[in-house]
Amino acid sequence: MSMSEKVDAFLEKTFGARESAVFRDLSLNFKKLLEDSSLDVNERLMNTAAIGRSLHWKELEDFAAGELKELGVGDAEIAECFEAAAIMGMLNTYYKFKGFLSAEVLADTAYQRAGLRMNSLSKPLNGKQNFEMMALAVSVVNGCPTCVSSHEKALTDLGVTRDKIHDLARLASVTKGLSCLNS
């Protein structure tokens, strides 16, 4: 079965015969990003898994994990996609908190260090570039300007093209939109 057929089957199973104009737009955008984007198939699916976890969308997680398994990605690497959403959930929340504070408050020494354990970020199983991609996509979903900016810069520094970065942002955005219809 082609990726196009698999995405169609996922959408049909999840949304049934939904026909609204909004659903059509979102589903067509989702299909395009999963079938034909500047991201390679592993990047698309790893990010879909991380985004699915950040949105608490179990069916999407299962879809992405199943496709990754078919491609030969191991269980530990798939678990790391889900864990990327968890660590970024913590960091996105913390850095959004800091974004609400005034410069005067942030100047206090109490706020100079995050003081949060982040050792897991140093040697990701899926590689630094894949982790940074998932970190960016989840940060887009979670709406953290500081983290989006930081991970965009890290990806650019790693040589990732702006086309790929833009496709990650689109994938995160479209998937979040679709998740609002999944009730």
HELIX and SHEET records of a PDB file:
HELIX    1   1 MET A    3  PHE A   15  1                                  13    
HELIX    2   2 ALA A   21  GLU A   35  1                                  15    
HELIX    3   3 VAL A   41  SER A   54  1                                  14    
HELIX    4   4 LYS A   58  GLU A   70  1                                  13    
HELIX    5   5 ASP A   75  GLY A   99  1                                  25    
HELIX    6   6 ALA A  103  LEU A  106  1                                   4    
HELIX    7   7 THR A  109  TYR A  111  5                                   3    
HELIX    8   8 ASN A  119  LEU A  121  5                                   3    
HELIX    9   9 LYS A  128  ASN A  142  1                                  15    
HELIX   10  10 PRO A  145  ASP A  157  1                                  13    
HELIX   11  11 ARG A  162  SER A  179  1                                  18    
END                                                                             
